[in-house]
Amino acid sequence: MSGKETPCSEVLEKLYTYIDGELEENNCEQIRQHLDECAPCLEEYGLDEAVKKLVAKHCGCDPVPLDLRDKVLGRLARARSEQAVREARADFPGAPT
């Protein structure tokens, strides 16, 4: 199975679970394959992983500030939404935008 057979929106939805190492192995392999083949998702993964490491490094065991959490979750929601629109357009190339 090719990694691109896993929709980008599904990869972005599972990104933090993947980064945390909390996905089942078969799901991890699908995510890895997709990230290997999809530059936009790989870019998103790199950004998310960097933010998470930065927060962990500077906040230690402190709870994550709610505004930061909301900003990160909002960014992820926007990325998922934008990706879903791109996927829909790819499925119907002649449709009006």
VENBEL-V747640 format. One record per residue. RES is the residue in one letter. PSI is psi in whole degrees, -180 to 180 (NA if undefined). Layout:
RES PSI
RES PSI
This chain:
M 130
S 146
G -28
K -11
E -17
T 119
P 144
C -40
S -36
E -40
V -48
L -34
E -34
K 6
L -51
Y -36
T -39
Y -48
I -38
D -8
G 28
E 7
L 153
E 153
E -41
N -36
N -38
C -43
E -41
Q -43
I -45
R -48
Q -44
H -46
L -33
D -29
E -9
C 102
A -43
P -41
C -38
L -40
E -44
E -42
Y -45
G -42
L -49
D -42
E -41
A -43
V -45
K -43
K -41
L -46
V -45
A -40
K -43
H -21
C -14
G -125
C 0
D 146
P 147
V 131
P 137
L -37
D -37
L -45
R -45
D -40
K -45
V -46
L -36
G -41
R -42
L -42
A -42
R -42
A -42
R -44
S -46
E -40
Q -39
A -39
V -44
R -42
E -41
A -41
R -37
A -33
D -28
F 74
P -27
G -2
A 148
P 150
T NA
